[in-house]
Amino acid sequence: MSKYQVYYCSHCEVKFAVDQDFDDHAVIDCPLCHDDQYLTDAGEAVDVE
């Protein structure tokens, strides 16, 4: 089972997930607008196989 941190960008209204094992969540930017100014933490998600 993989765990992810979910982020939401209020600028372009996209939700995306990053593996919680990723070392530095502080460097994460929105994949569409390439900015972190509008990101909010949207919680956790799990991938069940």
RALIN-V570782 format. One record per pair of residues at least 4 apart in sequence whose ideal C-beta (glycine too) atoms are under 6 Angstrom apart, sorted by the first residue. I is the first residue (numbers start at 1). GAP is how many residues later the second one is. D is the distance in whole Angstrom. If there is no record, write none. Layout:
i=I gap=GAP d=D
i=I gap=GAP d=D
This chain:
i=1 gap=45 d=6
i=1 gap=47 d=6
i=2 gap=45 d=4
i=3 gap=17 d=4
i=3 gap=43 d=5
i=4 gap=13 d=4
i=4 gap=15 d=6
i=4 gap=41 d=5
i=5 gap=13 d=5
i=5 gap=15 d=5
i=6 gap=11 d=5
i=6 gap=36 d=4
i=6 gap=37 d=5
i=6 gap=39 d=5
i=7 gap=9 d=6
i=7 gap=32 d=5
i=7 gap=35 d=6
i=8 gap=7 d=5
i=8 gap=32 d=5
i=8 gap=34 d=4
i=9 gap=5 d=5
i=9 gap=21 d=4
i=9 gap=29 d=5
i=9 gap=30 d=6
i=10 gap=28 d=5
i=11 gap=22 d=5
i=11 gap=27 d=4
i=12 gap=20 d=5
i=12 gap=21 d=5
i=14 gap=18 d=5
i=16 gap=15 d=6
i=17 gap=28 d=6
i=18 gap=4 d=5
i=18 gap=10 d=6
i=29 gap=5 d=5
i=29 gap=6 d=6
i=29 gap=7 d=5
i=30 gap=5 d=6
